């Protein structure tokens, strides 16, 4: 028999306190609560009590509380719907119609200026919120800290969170200047997970919210789902704990609704929501041009896209699902190689070329519709991954929704092409990997900002090859390279360095 272990933080008086659903917990030495056992049998999950006799009193209490915290009927419906959806026929895909895309080469200077001014006006009226997806488990960079805390090695040493906060500060200033009166506040909603929440909050607090007001930042947690075997049974991480994982960045819709933050946004007068992932060092947070384009098109949802670099690039692409159907995203693994390589003879581009980079804009009304639609359909993606279990790491299924799952619910969607060298510097893998590392993201930032400085009349000296270095422009100085002439013209900067006020 296994030696019993103590649960850190377990409360020996938990039986008196009751379970998460308000029901009384059993005395530590009793059998599992019969009503709970019967409910688990209804869903084929009674195996979670298989090692009950080997558990210590505290471990038994921990297990009962863990099971009582689960919405068993909802999870059962999600598992059944998700497993049933596998292998079902889906409508054929078509390329995104050209009319749905604003491409860089077709965009006029007049349009850009008009959208920029339109966006700044709406921001100055307090109608835009920023929604940051910063959940997950934060392990892929080789650090236990949330991704946003990561310092990618810029001369300033700023974290991803700080870069994004300072871009919000910059847009607030630009919007206030355009309004020519008072101050402007953009509310920042930050989605964390149970694995990243505490560390994220403490990081913001210790850095005094990077110059923002504490009241304009709202944290909320995405949900988790049990990890399951291929036959839909819960995987036990320990004999007294169900293995769980975050429910994907698409869990943001359910989390916003359940935490009543959609109502909070409405009460603040917010009409539009700029949604993005934390792991992009070049993200233009609260981009006025994108917002102006979105409003001008009158659509429910929009996404920034970049051209696919080559046919087999491992990125999801936007497609039309079925003739006249909605736009959606298909993962690279779902796209047949012949379709991935097909070329549009009129444009010379790949037929399926518009890559999803997790930069989205939604109306507030649409977010509410998506939350209801996803909950009603109950279909999650099944990701086969290694899961910690009683028997060591085992292959299991994680139940996840993706932020792009919203697009099929939109009656109208518009795509806005951006240049990846200007707006997409992903930080997904630890240094030493072949792509999307902190080092590669740092170089993308330095190269872009170097071009800004040279265009503004500045000069650079460098003791290492320029392709390996550059200058960093503080977001507090410039959002897209504007207003740098007074700082840079005629001056020489030695790379690497940060240019700040």
N, C-alpha and C positions, 0 to 999 in steps of 0.2 A: 504493500500500500504506500502511496506517495506521502511524503512528509507534508503536513499542512503548512501553509505559509500565511503570514499576516498581510492584509491589504492595507497599504499606506493610506491613512486618512479615513479608514472605515470606522463607523460610529457604532460602538457597542450598544448604544441605546436606540439604534435605528428602528428596532421593532416597535418601539413606542411611537416613533415619528410617523410610521406608515410609508407606503410605497409612493411612487411618483404619481399614480393615478388616484391617490387618496385611500386606497384599500390598505388594511392592516397587514404588516409583515408578520410572517410566522415566527414562533419561538425558534431559536437557532438550532435546536436539536430535533425538530419535527420533520416530517416528510414534506416534500414540496406542496405548496398550496393546491388542493385538489381542483379548485375552480380554474386556476391558471394552467394546470396540467391538461384539463379538458379542453380549454381554449387552444392550447398548443396542438393538441391532437386534431382539432378541427382543421388546422392549417398544415398538418404533417411536420410539425417542428418539435415534437415532444422529446427528441433526442438531446435537447439542450440540458436536460436534467439527468443525462446518462451517468454522470460521475458524482451525483449528489452525495452518495454515501462516503466518498473520499474527501469531501470538502470540510473545512473547519467551519465553526459557527459563523465567523465573520464572512467567510467566502460564500456561504449559503445566502446570507443576507445580501451580499453584493450581487449574486446571480439573480435573485428574485427582483431586486430593484432594477437591475439591467433589463430584464424581460418586461417588467411592468412599465418601463419607460418607452417601450415600443408600441406604436399603433399597429397592432397585429393584423387587423382586417385590411387597413390601407396597404401595408407592405405586401400582404398576400395578393391583393389585387394587382399591385405593380409587378410583382414577380410573374404572376400568371400572364398578364398582358404583354410583358416584355419578352418572356420566353415564347409565347404564341406568335409574336410578331416576327420572330426569326425565320427567314426562309420564305416569307410570304411574298408573292409577286408585287412589284412596285411599278408605277408608271415609268415609261421610257423617259430619258432625259433629252433635253434640247439645249442648244447654246442660249445664253442670255441675249435677248433682242438688243440691237444697238441702241434703240430708243430709250432703254432703261439705264444707260451708262453715260456719264459725263467723263469723256476721256481727256487726258492732259492736252493732247495736240489740238483738240477741237474747242477747247475752252478759251474764250477771249479775255483780254485784260479787263474789258468793261464788265463782263460777267463776274469776274473775280472781285473786282472792286465793289460791285453792287452787292454781292453776297456777303462780303466782309462787313460792309456798313449795316446791312440788314441784320446780320448776326450780332454785331456789337449793340445795336439798338435793343434787340430782344434780351440780350444779356443784361443790359443796363436796367431793364424793366423787371429783372429778377425772375425771368421765366425759364431759365435753363438750370438744370442740376447736373452734376457730374457723378457718375456711378462707377466705382472702381471694383473690379473683380480681383480679390486678393485672398482667396480661400485656399483650398487644397491642403496638402500636407507639407509643402515646402522642403522637399528633400533632394530634388534633382540637381541643385547647385552644390551639393556636398556640404551643405550647412543646415543646421537645425532651425535657423532663423527664417522668418517669412521672407519671401523673395524681395518684397519692397524695401527691406532693411539692407539689402545687399549694396555694397560699394563696388562698382564695376571698374574702379581704378582711374577715374578721371582726376585731373590735377586738383580739383576742389575737394575730392574725397566724398562728394555728395552721394547719398543713397538714391535709389529709384524713387522712394517716397518723397524725398526732398526735391528732386528735379520736377516731379509732377506738381507738388504743392506750389513751387515757385512759378510754374507756368500758369497756375490758377491765379496767383497774385498778379502776374503780368497782365493777363486778360482782364482782370478786375480793373487794373489801372487804365488800360486802353479803353475799356467801356466807359469808365468814369470820365476820361478825357473827351470821348466822343459825345457824351451827354453834356459835358461842360458844367456839371454841377454835382456836388455831393460825392458819396462813395458808392461802390457797387459790391455786392456780396454774392458769390456763387456757392451754393451749398454742395458739400462733398459727402456722398454716401459711400462708405467703405465696407464691402462685404468681406468678412473673414470666415474662418472655419473654427470648429472646436480645437483644432490643432494649432491655429495661428492667432487666435483672438487675443489672448492675454499678452503675448509678446508684441503684437501690433499696437495695441493700446498703450503699452508702456513705452514703446519706441516713440510714438507721437508725443506723449506727455514729456518724456525726457528731452525731446527736441523742441519743446514749446510750440508744437503744431507747425513748425517750420515758418512761423510768421503769420499763419492764419489764426483766426479767432477759434477757440475751442468749441464755441457754440455753433460754428458753421460746419463741423465735422460730425457725422453720425455713423457709428459702427453697428453692424448687425451680422449675425452668423448665418451661413448657409447650413442646410441640414446634412444629416448623414443617413446612409442606408446600410443594412447588414450586407456583408459579403456572402455570396451563396455558392454552392456547388452547382454543377451542370444540371442536376435534377431539382434545383430550387431550394435545397435545404441550407439553413444557416450554417456558416462555418464558425466554430468556436475558437477564438484566439487563445483563451485559457479555459480550464474547466469551469470557470465562473464568469466568463465574459464573452459576449458575441463579438466577432470581428466586424468592425464597421469602417466605412470610408466616406469621405465627403461625396455629396451627390452630384458633383460636376459643376462647372461654372454656370450651366443652365439652371442650377438650383436657385439662382438669384431671383427668378420670378416667383416661386413659391415662398421664398424667404421674405421678399418685399411685401407680399400679401399677408403672410401670417404674422409678421411683425408690425403690421398696420402702417408701414412706411409709404405705401401708395397714398393713403389718406393724409399722411404728414406732408407729402409733396403737394397734394392738392390744396391743403390748408395754407401752404406757403405761396401759392399762386404759380407753381411750376407747371409748365405746359410741355416741355421737351426735356429729354434725358440723354446725355452723352455717355455712352457705356464703353468701357475699354478694359483690357487686361493689364495687369501690373507689370508684366515682363517685357516691356518695350521701352527702351531708353530714349527713343525719339518721338514718343507719342505726343501729339499736339492736343493736350487736354483742353476741352471747351473751345474747340476751333471755331471762330466766328464764321469763316468762309464755308465750312461744312454745314454749320447750322443754317446759314442763309440759303445755301443750296437746298437743304432739306425742306425748309419752309416754302421756298419758291416752287418746288416740285409738288407740294401738297400731298405727300405720301405718308403712310403710317410708319414705315421703317426705311432705314437707309444704312449703307455700309461703305466704308472706304475699302478699296481694293487695290492691289498691285498686279502688274502683269506677271504671269507665271514665267520664271526665268528659263525653264527648259521643260520638255514634255514630262519627264519622270520626276520632277521636283516634288518632294513629299509635303505638299500643301493641299488643303481642301479648296475646292473651287465652287463658285456660284454657277448654278444651272437652272433651267426651267424644268420643273417636274410635270411631264405630260403636256400635250398640246394646249396652249393657252392657260396652263396651270401656274401655280405660284413659283416664285424664285426660292431656291433653297441651296444648301451647301452639301456637296458630296465629298467624302474623304478621298484622298489619293488612292487608297487601297480598294475603293469601290469603283474606280474609273478604269475601264478596260484600256489596255495599252494602245489599241488602235484608235480609240476615241481620244485618249490623252495626246496622241501625236497628230491628230487631224488638224489641217490648216484651213482657215477661211480664205478662199482664193481672192476675194474682193479686198479684204483688209490686210492680208499677209500675216495675220496673227493666228495663234492657235485658236481653234473653235471654242475650246473650254480654257480660257486664259485668265479669267478674273479670280485671283487668289484672295481668300478670306484671311484677314490679318487681325480680326477681333477689335475693330474700331467701328462702333455702331451708333446710330441715332434713332430714338424712338419717341413717339408721342406718349404722354402719360396715359391717355385713354387706351392705347394699344397695349401697354404693359399689363394693364388690368385684364384685358381680353386674353392675353397669352397665358397669364397665371391660371385663369379659369380653364382654358382649353387644354393646357398640358395636364392639369390635375384630372380633368374629365377623361382624357385619353389614357393616362396612366402608363405610357410607354417610355421606358428608359433604354439607353444604349447599354449593351452588355460588354464590358471590357474584360478580356481574359488577362489576368495579372497574378503575380505572386502575392499570396495573402498569408500573414502570420497566423499559425494555427497551433493546436495542441501538439501536432506531429511535426513542428517546424514549418518552414515556408512551403506552401502547397499552391498549386494552380487553382484559382477560383475565378468567380465572376464578380466584378464591381458594377453596381447599378449607377449610371451617370446620365445626366441630361447636359446638353451643350447649349451655350448661349445662342447659337445660330438655329436651334430648334424653334425659335420664335418665328422665323421668316415664313414658313408655310401658312401661318395664321394671318399674314398681312394681305389685305386686298390690293395693296400697291407697295412696291419696293423700288428704290432707286439706288444705283451704285455710283460711287464717286472715285475715279481713279486718282491715286497719288503716286509719287515716285518713291520707291522703297529706300533709296539713298537719302531721302529727306524725312521720311516718317516711319521707317520700320527697322528697328535695331533690336531684334529679339534676344532675350537672355533666358535661355531654356536649359542649357547644359553647362556642366562645370568646365573650367579651363582644361585643355587637353583633349576635349572632344573636337570633332571635325567641323562643327558649325554651331551657330547660335550660342556663343559663349560670352562671358563678360568681356573678354579681350576683344572679340570681334565687334561687340556692341560699342565698346569704348572707341575703337578706331573709326567706326561709322559716325559717332558724335563728333570726334575731333576733325575728321575730314570735312563734314558739313560746315562746322563752325569756322574752319579755316577758309572755306570758300566765301562765307559771309564777310569775314574780316578783310580779305583781299578785295572783294567787291566794294567794300566801304572805304577803300583807299589805304588800308594798312599793309605793313610788310612783316615778313617772318624771317627769323634766323633759326637755325636748328643744328644740333650737333649729331643727330642721327638722321637717317634717311627720312624724308618728309612723309613717305607712305607709311611709316611706322610711328608717326607722332602728329602733332597739330596743336591747335589752341581750343580752349573751351570758353564759350560765351555764356555767362550766367543768364538763366531765364529771366532774372530780374532786370537785365539790360535789354533783352530783345526776345521776341516770341518767334519770329520767322526771318530774322536778319534785318529787320527794320530799325531805324533810329540809331545806327552804329557809326555814322559818319563823324559825329562830333567826338566820339571816343577813339576812333581808329585812324582817321585820315592823317597821313603823314607820319604816323607812329610806327615803331618797329617793336615787335613782340618776339621773345625767344621761346620757342616751343620746347617742351610742353608747358603751358601756363593757363591760368583762368583769367578771363577779362571780366571784371565786375565793376560796379560803380565805385 
